[in-house]
Amino acid sequence: MTSLRLALSLIRSLPSALLATTLALSLPPALHAQATKPATPAAPAREEAVQLEKFDVTADKENNFSLPLDAVATSGSRLGLSSRDLPASVSIITQEMMQLRGLRTAVEAVEAAVGMTGGTQFGSIPNYSTRGFGGNNVSIMRDGIRQNTASQSSRTVDSFILDRIEVLKGPDGLMFGEGAIGGAVNYISKSPSATFRGDAMASLGPWGSYRDGVGFGGPLAAPSEISNFKSQIPVTFRADYSHNQTNAYQERNSQRYDALALSVGWRVSEKLSLTWYGTFLDDWNESYYGNPTIYDAVVNTTIANAQPEVRTFNATTDRMINPHVDPAARRTNYNFFDNYATTENVFNRVRADLRLSPDLELRNETYVATQLLKWKNTESNTWNPVARNITRGGLTLIYRDDVIAGNRLDLTVKKRIAGHANRLLIGGVFEHNDQIRGGSPGNIVTTIPAVSLYNPNVGFGPASRFQKTSRIVVETHAFHAQDVFDVTSNFRAVAGVRYDHIALQRDTLANNTTAVPTAFSTFKKGYRTYTGRVGGVLILTKKINAYASFSRAAEPVTQLVSLTTTSADFSLQKGRQHEAGIKGTFLRGKLDATVAVFDLLKKDLLTSTLDPVTGLRISQQIGAQKSKGAEAALAISPGDGWRLELNGAFTDSTFSDFNENLGTSVISRTGKRPSNVPEWVANIFVAKRFANGLALSGGPRYVSDRFGNNNNSVVAEGYVTLDAAATYTWRKWHFTIRGRNLLDEEYESVAGTTMRRLADPRTAEFSTRVAF
């Protein structure tokens, strides 16, 4: 009945002339002749067969490929520009793509994007690297909100609760302020649905691993049920829940992730809509920090013709002889029995969209996000070649209690200028980030006994309690303007600028190096900076654009939450990038392709130098890191059930005028490659759907060698992994058997030095999902 009412309402809304034409064209020939009643009989026309051009339906490629050129890239601009019209590189990994490829977490999903590497480090912290930069140089956000730097607040997220992930390459200070010199990863929440739909999934894997999730959404009430509302427009909603749990391959590395995502939308009127988004994350895990790297001896690379020495490895100067992981200790975890890391993250956001006129739109987003974290670990286990045992250290107690509240307000004006289309957005951002930090009290016992390589008696951590040590409040006031102007019919200028005023206050609550808290003290620091992007898009054809852009970002010498008096005198580090490329659709819509070249520079790096007069070591902002490279991506839909996607990136990244502190001296790293930066990254994914409901998919991933230290003496060898899956579809059900790392490669997802955090060996899992 609903479909019938909808059809009738649509027919009634048609103009009478169009309705008459539509009915006339739908009549049988005999009735059509009577209805038209020609004055004289028409001569019978000669019937000819009409040959229609062959075509393939490719509408689903926007959901199943990571470079949907016509999708709106919200992480690159607030002007509603599509990826094709944005003078920057953006990859979009949709929920459909995550399901098709079996991408279980956000980290796995991000690695599908061109030139991205990722991994989950100790304590369940995601780590991303791109264009020569990683760690906190790549900002991680949820719906454009960043609680803190990646190492402070980012957690593992199950991909099921996300609508999509957007990855923007290069400096993105225009959109997200301080940080994001290397790029930005934005987790996008699912929105309320106007029609009822839902899906569910479940999977089983090795080592007690399983996932399950269910989500659904639609109208919350029929119009007749909310007649008290003047708009009589239904309220819509979306709800998703996921649970991800594993005992993991390494012993005592259990992990559990629970997530609940809710959203409710209300069309108050034809001009005003309100949407609330709420995400609730809870995780708990035992940490595996890595396997100790076993070696026979070390060689000092700073001394010519140095002889091997049997002693402890020094990452700043040494090279290992015969480094490896002992296969017999591959699954051993040297952490305490009672180690753990647990967090509760909550995100709340209310968005209001108001259309003041056809050319004037107002958008406001108010948000509050919280994080509560407790962490207890011993974070170091290194090989002692003299005693031939494992030295442990780095006892860590971390307590974090964060609350960030903010508001973003944008006004968009669409007004032609001298006959040329123009879209201008002006807006402001206010954020108040209140962060409590804590650790262990000063009387804690920190001596940790060494253990044997095999069957270690790791014991329990010392009795301790968390102590709040500091409170850091960061207030940000920002103003930004973005504009897109059609200079000619085939050239478009896109520009934006952002001004940030950052004020920080750090209050010392207690000194955790002594048993008795110290006196209360306060430290303040402020920054002012301009960031932005300017570029041009040349429209070569209707489906092919060329572009060039310049972008700029800035960040402090250390993350704001860790800023102290020792780093107060240093200015912000600057990042700038030149980029050019082509984005286009070819072969009558069957092929999408992007090519980009970039030149990225981060300068004012804090580096150690020696005073030429006193010979003392001093710190100066004269260092730099340079990256140049190229990226390419192809997405092909040749038809007949085939789908192919491949991407690759080459990056040449080196230090310039950068020295590393050795304690009593300094050593130059000029010309060295930064740690954890591969030269080559490539992905290939192929899928074939058969008429009988069977589908095969999979492909390889290649990551070249990376260095584990700035000395470039520790090498994480390159690797090739291969995943493949077979899926059978029955009605709305999909049943999949998936193999991961089928080549059984032993590799590090994140390069280490004295410890290697190894990825899982070859595995297989069974999963099912259903749409309803």
N, C-alpha and C positions, 0 to 999 in steps of 0.2 A: 504493500500500500504506500509505503514511503516513497518508493521509486516512482509509482504512478502519480502521486501528488507532485513530486518534483518535475516530472515530465509535463504535467498539465500546467504548472506554474511557468515553466519555460516557454511553452507554446503561447500562453496568454501574454507573455512579455514581448513577444515578437511584434514588430510593426505589422499592420494589416497588409501592406503591399508585399512584404517579405513572406507573410503567411500564405497569401494567395499564390505567390510564385512557387513556394515549396509544395503546396498541395497539388498545384497543376502539374509540376514535374513528377510527382509521385503517382499520378493516375495511370491506369493502363492505356495503351494507345487508343483503343476505341472510345473510352470515356473522355480521354484527353481531346479527341477530335470534336466530341459533342460540346465539351466545355468551351472550347475556343471558337466553334461555329464559324469557320472561314466562309467568306462570300462565295468563293469558287473552290471546287475540289482541287486539292493540290496534287500535282503529278507525283506518282510514287517514286521515291528516291531509291537510287541504287545502293543496296546494302553493302558495306565494306567492313571487313574485319579490322578492328582497331588494335594495334600492337602497343601494349603498354611497356614502358621502360622498366627493366628489372630493378628492384630495390630491396634493401635489407632494413629491417627495423632495428635501429641502433639506439633507441631511447635509453636503454638500460646502461649504456656505457658511462653515462654521467655518474652512476652509482657504483659501478664496478671497476673504474680505473682511478688512478691516483693523480691524474692531471685533467680533470673535467674543466675544459677551458671556458665553458659558458656558465659555470657555477659561480656564485658570488663569493669572493674571498674576503670574509669579514676581518681576518687577521692582517690584511694588507692595507685596508682602507675602510673608513666609515662612511664612504660615499656610495656604497652599494655597487662598486665596480666588479665586473666579472674578472676571472683570472686572465682571460684573453686581453682585457683592456688595462691591466695593471702593469706598470713598468717595474716589475720585481718578480722573483721566482717563488711560486707557491705550489705546494703539493697538498692535495686533499684526500684523506683516507676515510671513506664513508663506512657506515655500519654494514652495508651490503658487502663491501669489499673485505671487511674484517671477517665476516662469516664465511665468505667464499674461500678465503685463504687460511682460515683457522688461526687468525691472529688473536691470541687469548688476552693479552695485556696491551696497554698503551705503548709500551716499549717495543713489542713485536710489531705493532702497527706502524710506528714511526720509522722503523728500519725499512719498510716497504717504499718509503719516499726516496727520491733521488739524492744520492750523496750522504745519506744519514747512517750513522752507526750509533748503537745504543747498548745498554746493559743495565742490569740491576745490581747495585753494589751492596755491601754490607748494610744491615739495618733497613733493607727494602727501599733504598734510594735509587731512583732512575738516574741515568747519566747519558747525555746525548753529546754527539760531536758532529760538526759539519763545517765545511770550508776552512778547515784548519783550526777551529776553535771548539772547545768543549767545556764541560763543567758548568760553572756559573755564567759563562759567556753565552750560553743558550738558555734563555728564559723559558720557564714552564708555567703555563697559566690555565685556569679554568674559566671559560667564557670571558677571557680578557682580564681576569683578576689574578694577580700574582701575590700570594701571601708573603713570600720572601724569596730568597735565592733558592736554586734547585737543591742544594745540599742541606738547606735548613727546613724546608717545608714540603718538598715533593715526595709523594708516596706512590707505590705501585697501584695502578688502577685497572680493574677488569674492563675490557673493551665493551662488554655487553651493554653497559649503562650509557655509553656515549652515542651521540648521533654521528659525529665525525671528528677527525683530528685535522687541523690545519697546520702546516709547517711552512713558515716563511724564512727564506734564506738571507743571511746578511743582516746588517744593522737595522733595528726596528724601533728606535727611540721615538719616532713619530707616534706610534700606536701605544707603546707601553712604558715610555719614560725611561728612567735609569736602568741600565743593563741592556741585554739583548744585542750585544755587539756581534756575536756569531750568528744569531738567528733566534727564532721564537717558535715554541710548540704550544698550540692552543687546543685544549680539550673542550669540545662543544657539546653542551647538554641537549637532550632530546626535548622537543617542544610539544605542546598539546596538539592533538589531532582533531580535525573537524569531523572525521568519519571514524567509526569504531574499527580498530585493528589491533592485533596483538601478536606476540611470538613468544616462544619458549625454547630453551635449549638445555641439554645435559651432556656431559662427557665423562668418560672413565679413562684413566691412564695408569702408568706404572707408579710404584712407590706410594700407593694409597692416594693418588691424585684424582680429584674429581671437581667438576664445575657444574653449576646449574643456575638457571636464570629464567625469569618470566617478566614480561612487560606487556602492557596494554594501555590503550587510551581511546578517547573519543568524546562525544558530547556528554556532559555531566547530567544534563536534563533537557528534555524536549522543550521547544519554545512555549507550548501550552502550559507547561508546568512551572514556568517562571514569568507568568503574565504580570506579576507585580512589578517586574522591571520594565521601565519605560521602553528600553531598546527591544525587548522580546527577542534577543539574540542569545543562543545557548552558551552556557559556560562549558569549556572544554578542559580536558586533563590528560596527563600521561603519568604512568607509574611503572618503574622498573626496579627489580631486585636481582642481585647476583651474589653468589657465594663461590669462592675459589679456595681450595684447600689442597695441600700436598705435604707428604713427609719428606719429599725431595731425595735426590740421589745421594747427596752427602749425608752422613749420619748426623742426627740431631740438628736438622735444618728445616724443621716443620714450619709451615707458613699458612696463615689463614687471612682471607680478605673478604669482608662483607661490605656491600654497597647498596644504598637505597636512593633512588633519584625520583623526585616528584616535581610536577609542574601543573599549574592551573592557569588557564587563560580566560579572560572575560572581556567581550566586546561591549563596553559600556554604551557606546553609540557608534554611528558610522564613522565618527572622527576620532574616537578615543578607545584604546584597548589597553588592558592591564594584564601582565603575566608575572606569575611568581614561580621561581625555580628554587628547589631545595635539594641539596645533595648531602648524604650522610655516609661517611666512610669510617670503617673500623678495621684495624689490622693488628695482627700479632705474629711475631716470628722469632725463631731461634736463628742466630746469625752464623753464617759460614763466611769467614774472611779470606779464605784461600788456602791453597796447599803450599807449604814451604818449598822454595826452589833449592834443590840439592845441587851442590857443586864441589869439585875437587880442590880448587884453589882459585886465587884471584890475581889479576895483573893490574898494576897502577898505570892507567893510560896517560897520565901527565908526565911520566918519566920515560925518556927514550931507552929502549932496550931493557925495560924492567923485567925482572925475573918473577916467575910465579911464586906466590906466598900462600901458605896455609893459614888463613885468618878470616875474620868476619868481613863480609863484603861491605864496601862503602859505595853507595849509589852515585855519589857526585864525582868519583874519580876512577872507580875500578871497572874491570870487565871480568865476568865469571868464566872459568874453564869447565866445560862439560855441564852446563846448567840443564836440569831436568826435574820432573816430578817423579818421585818413586811410585811405580804402579801399585806396590803393595800398600801404600798409604793414600791412594787416590780418594778414598771415601772418608778419610779420617778428619774429624773436626777437633781442633785443639782449644776451642773456646770452653769456658766454664760450663758445668752442667746447668747452672741456674742463670745462664745468659738469656736476655730477651730484649726485644724492642717492640713497643706497642704505641699506637696512636689512635686518636679520635679526631677526625676532621669534619667540620660542618660548614657548608656554603649556603647562604641564603641571598637571593637576588630578586628584586622587583623591578620590572621594566614597564615604563609607560610610553606609549606612542600616541602622539596627538597631531592630527592633520589640521592645521589652522586654516589653510587654504590649499588649492591645488598646487601652489608653488612654495608652500611654507610648511615645514614639518618640524616638530619638537620631539625629542627623545630624551628620556631620563632613566637612569639606572641607579638604584640605591642597593648597596650590598653590605653584608656582614659575613665574615668568615672567621672561624676559630680553629685552633689546633692545640691538642694536649698530647704531649709525648713524654714517655719514660723509656730510658735506654740504659742497659747494664751489660757491658761486654769487656773482654780483653781483646784488643784489636791488632795484636802483633804476634806472629809466630814465625821465627826465622831460624834458619839452619846455622848451627855452630860447627864448622868443620874440624875444630880442635877437639872439643868435647864430644862431637858427633851425637848431638842431641838437639832439641828444639828449645830455643830461648823464647820465653813469652813476656809480653809487656803491654803497655798501653791500656791499663785499667781505666775504663771510661764509665762515668755516671753522668747522664744528661737528662735535664728536665727542661721542658719548654711549655709555656702556656701563652699562646698568642691570640690576640683579637684585632682584626683589621676591619675598619668600617670606612666606607667611602661613598661618593656620589659622582656620577658622570652625567653631564647635561650637554646636549648637542642641539643646535638649530641649523637646519638645512634649508637653503634658499635656492630655488631653481628659477633663474632669471636670465633671459637672453641679453647679451652685451653686444651692441652694434650689430645685431643680427646673428650673432654666434651663440650657440648653446653654451650655458655655463651652469655649474653646480657648485655652490659654496657651502661649506660646513664650518661653523665656529662653535667652540665648546670649552668647557672647563672641567677639571677633575680635582676633587678634594679627597685625601686619604689620611686616616689616623691609624697608625699601626702600633699597638701596645704589646710589647714582647717581654715576657719574664724568662730569664735564663737561670739555670741552676746546675749544680754538680754535686760533688761529694764534699763532706766536711773535712776539715784539715787533719783530723786524727785518724783517718782511714789508713789501713795497712795496704801499701801498694807493692810490696815485694811479692813477686809471683814466681814460684819455683819452676825450673826447667823440667821438661818431660822427654820421654823417649820418642823416637820417630814412630815406632810401632806400638800399638796398644797403650797409649799414654794415659796416665792417671791424672786427668785434668782437674779433678776436685771441684770445689764450689768457691764462688767468689767471697771475699771478706764481707762480714756483716757491715751494713752501711745503710744510710738513709740519704735521701735527696735534700739538698739545701739550696734555697733560692739565693743567688749571688748577685744578680743585677737586673735592672729593669731598663729597657731601651724603648723610647718612644720616638717614632719617625712620623713627621707630618709633611705631606706633600701637597703643594698647591700648583696646579698646572693649567696652562691655557694653550689651546691648539686651534689651528685653522687649516683646512684642507680644501683644495679646489681642483676642479677638472674643467678645462676650457677648450672648446673645439676651435682651434686656430683656423683651420681650413676643413674642407669636407673629408680630407684624408690625413689630417694631423691633429693630434690631441695632446695638450699639455696637462700634466698632472703634478701637483706640488702640494707640500704641506710643511708646516713648521710647528714646533712645540716648545714652550718655555716651562721649565720646572724650577720651583723653589723648594728645596728640601731642607728641613730643620730637624736635627737629631739631638736628643738629650739622653745621656746614659747616667743612671744613678746606681752606684755601687751599694748593694744591700749587705754583702758579707764577703770576706776574703776567704776562699776555700783552701788557702795554703796554710792556714793556721786554725787551731781549734777554737780560738776566740774571734768572733766577727770584728772587723775593723770599723772605724768611724765612717759614717755616711759621707759619700763624696759624689760630686756631679761633674759631668763633662758634657760640653755642648759643641756642636759643629753644624755649619750650614753650607749648602751648595746652591749655585744658580747656573743653569746650563740651557743652551738651545740645541735642539736636535731636529731632524726632519728628513724629507726626501723631495727631490725634484727630478722630473723625468719627462720624456716625450714618447708618444706612441704613434708610429707611422702605419697607417692602414693601407697595406699593399693591395689586398683584395678584400672581399667581404669576409673571408674566413682566415686571412693571414695578416698578422701584425708583427712589426719590428719595433723594438723599444731600446731605450738607453736611459740610465738613471744614475743619480748620485745620492747616497744616503749617509746619515751620520747618527752615531749613538755615543753615550758616555756612561762610565761607571766608576765608582771609587776604587782605590787600590786594594781594598778588602771589602767584603760584604758589609753593608751598613750596620747590621746587628753586631758585628765583631769589631767595629771601629773604636779605637781607643786613642789616648793622648799621643802614643808613639807614632800614629799615622795621621795625626790631625793637621799637620802642616802641608800635606800633599794634596795636589789638585786632582780633579777627575781625570781618569784615563779616557782618551778619545779614540773612537773608531770611525772609519770612513770607508766607503766602498763605491767603486765604479763598476757598473754592470751593463751589459748589452746582450740582446738576444732576439730570438724569433719564436713566435707561437702561432701555430697554424693547424688547420684541418684540411686534409687532402683526400683524394680518391673518393669523391662524392660522400664525404662524411665517414668513411671507413677508417681513416688514419688521423690521429691527433699526434702532434709532435712539438716539442720545445727544445731549444738549444740556448744555452747561456754561457757567457764568459764573464769572469769577475776578477777584480783586483781589490783586495781587502787589506787594510792597514790598521793595526791597533798600536798607538804610540803612548808615550808617557808611562811606560811600564816601570815599576819600581825596581831598581837594580843596585847592586852593591859596587862601590868603587873605592879606591885607596886615595886618601888625601896626598897630593904630591909633596907637601911640606912635612906633615907630621907622620905620614905613613899609616894613619889610622883608617879603619874601614868606615865609610859613610854611605848613606843611601841617597840616591838621586833618581829622578824621573827622566831618564834619557833612553831607556830601552824601547824596543819596538818588536812587533811580530807581523810578518808579511805573509799573505796568502794570495796566490794566483791560480786560476784553474778554469776548467770548463765542465759543463754538465749537459747531458742530453737525455731525453726520455721519449719513448714511442708507445702509443697505445693503438692496437690494431684490432678491428672487428671485421674480418674478411667474410663473415657469413657462414652458413652451414654449421652453426654451433661452435665455431672456433673463436677463441679470444687469446690475444697475445699482448703482453706488456713487458717492456724491458727498459732499464735505465742504467746510466753509468756516470761516474764523476771522477775527474782527475784533479788533484790538489797538490800544489807545490807550496809548502809552508815552511818558513825559516824564521829564526830570531835575528834581530839586527841590533847591534850595540847593547847587548844584554849580557850581564854577568850574574853568576850564581854565588851565593855566600857559602864559603867553606868553613866559617867560624873564625879562623885566624887569618884567612886570606880570601881572595875572590878568584874566579876562573871565568873566562869568556865563553859564552855559548853562541856567539855570532856565527851564523851559517848552519847551526844545528836545527834539526826538526823538532818541534814541540812534541811532548809525549802524547801517546794515544791518538795520533793523527795518521791515518793511512793515506798513501798516494792514490790508490784506486779503490773504488767501491762500485759493485755492479749487481743488479738483480734481473732475473728473467722469470716470468711466470706465464705458463701456457695452460689453457683450459679447453676441453673439447666436450660438448654435450651431444649425446646420441639420442635417437628417436625413441629408444626403448626405456628411457628414464635414467640411464647410466651416464655419469660424467666423470672424466678423469682430469686431474689438474696437478700442478706442481712446477718446480723449477729450482735452479741453483742460485746461490748467493756467494759472491766473492768479495773478500776483504784482504787487501795486501798487507805486507809487514807493517808493524807499528813499533815505535820505541816506547819502553817503559819508563825512561828517564830522560832528562835534558842533556845528559852526557852522550846519549845515543849508543850506550854500550849494552843495554838490555833490550833484546828484540823479542817481541811477541810475533811469532811467525804467522804469515798470511794463511788463510784457510778458505775452503770451499765447502759449503753445506748444501744438502739437497733434501727438500721436502716434497712429498707427493701424497695425493689423496684420491680415493675412489668414492663417489657419492651415488647413491640410488635414490630417486625421487618417486614417491608413491603418494598421489594426490597432493596434499599440502605438507607431507612429511619428507624429511631429508635424512638419510642414514649415511654416515661417513666413517670410513676407516682411513686414518691418516698416519703416515710415517714421517718422523722428524729426524734430521741429521742422519739420513740413511747411509752416508759414507762413513759414519762413526768417527768424525773428526774430533781430535782432542785440541781444543782451542780456548783462548781467553776472550770473553766478550769485552772486557775492559783490561787493557794492558797493565801489568803490575811489575814490580821490581823483585823484591825478595819473597813475595808471595804471588801465586798465580791462582786467580779465581776462575776455575774451569767450568765451561758450559756442560750441559747434560750430554751423555753419549746417545747412541741410537735408541729411539723409543717409538712406540706405536700407541695409538689411542682410538677409542670408538666414541662417536658423538652422534647426537640426533637433534634436530630442531624442527619446529612446526610453526606455521603461520596460521592465524585464525582471525 
